[in-house]
Amino acid sequence: MVGAGLAVVLVLGVVGLRVQQVRLSYRLDALRQGRAELEETNRRLRVEMATLKSLSASRARPAASSAWSPRAGTRCASPASSSMRRVGAAALDQRAELSDGASGSGGVH
């Protein structure tokens, strides 16, 4: 009788530990998913911050890099700097589109 009671207690202990393990596993999955979402948000914010810094730098650059035309007395912006900004902006847009497509197809499981 004592042996049967001890066996029941051991089985209930094992079942309790297994239930606790399953609960912790679900919590760990939820935390991993939350972390992945935060990392993705952080990455997007870093890209946005870099884009904004690039835009503000490119807006400040023409005033500093343009030269006064000695003949007409007008400013002439460098065509190379203008095309470089367009290429840089297009590259950032393409990078953002690629990352949006990649993040929608999968995640941390």
C-alpha positions in Angstrom: 0.0 0.0 0.0 2.8 2.4 0.9 4.6 1.4 -2.4 1.5 2.2 -4.4 1.1 5.6 -2.7 4.8 6.4 -3.4 4.3 5.5 -7.0 1.3 7.8 -7.4 3.2 10.7 -5.8 6.1 10.1 -8.1 3.9 10.0 -11.2 2.1 13.1 -10.1 5.4 14.9 -9.6 6.6 13.9 -13.0 3.3 15.1 -14.6 3.6 18.4 -12.7 7.1 18.9 -13.9 6.0 18.2 -17.5 3.2 20.7 -17.3 5.6 23.3 -15.9 8.0 22.6 -18.8 5.2 23.0 -21.4 4.2 26.4 -19.7 7.8 27.6 -19.8 8.2 26.5 -23.4 5.2 28.6 -24.5 6.5 31.6 -22.5 9.9 31.2 -24.1 8.3 31.1 -27.6 6.3 34.3 -26.8 9.5 36.0 -25.5 11.4 35.0 -28.6 8.7 36.3 -30.9 8.6 39.6 -29.0 12.3 39.9 -29.2 12.3 39.3 -33.0 9.6 42.0 -33.4 11.6 44.4 -31.3 14.8 43.7 -33.3 12.9 44.2 -36.6 11.5 47.5 -35.3 14.9 48.6 -34.2 16.4 47.7 -37.6 13.6 49.7 -39.4 14.2 52.7 -37.1 17.9 52.6 -37.8 17.3 52.6 -41.5 14.8 55.5 -41.1 17.3 57.4 -39.0 20.1 56.8 -41.5 17.8 57.9 -44.3 16.8 61.1 -42.5 20.4 61.9 -41.6 21.4 61.3 -45.3 18.6 63.6 -46.5 19.5 66.4 -44.0 23.1 66.1 -45.0 22.3 66.1 -48.7 20.1 69.2 -48.2 23.0 71.0 -46.4 25.6 69.9 -48.9 24.3 71.8 -52.0 24.6 75.2 -50.2 28.2 74.4 -49.2 29.3 72.8 -52.5 27.6 75.1 -54.9 29.8 77.8 -56.5 29.1 81.4 -57.6 29.3 81.7 -61.3 31.7 84.5 -62.0 29.8 85.6 -65.2 26.1 85.5 -64.1 26.5 85.9 -60.3 24.3 82.9 -59.8 24.8 79.7 -58.0 25.4 76.5 -60.0 24.8 73.2 -58.2 27.1 70.4 -59.1 25.2 67.9 -61.4 27.2 65.0 -60.0 26.2 65.7 -56.4 22.5 65.8 -57.5 22.7 62.5 -59.4 24.6 60.9 -56.5 21.8 61.8 -54.1 19.2 60.3 -56.4 21.2 57.1 -56.7 21.7 56.9 -52.9 18.0 57.5 -52.2 17.0 54.8 -54.8 19.4 52.3 -53.1 17.9 53.0 -49.7 14.4 52.6 -51.1 15.4 49.3 -52.7 17.0 48.1 -49.5 13.9 48.9 -47.5 11.7 47.1 -50.1 13.9 44.0 -50.0 13.9 43.9 -46.2 10.1 44.3 -46.0 9.7 41.4 -48.4 12.2 39.2 -46.5 10.6 39.9 -43.1 7.1 39.0 -44.3 8.1 35.5 -45.5 9.4 34.1 -42.3 10.4 34.7 -38.7 11.7 33.1 -35.6 9.8 29.9 -34.7 
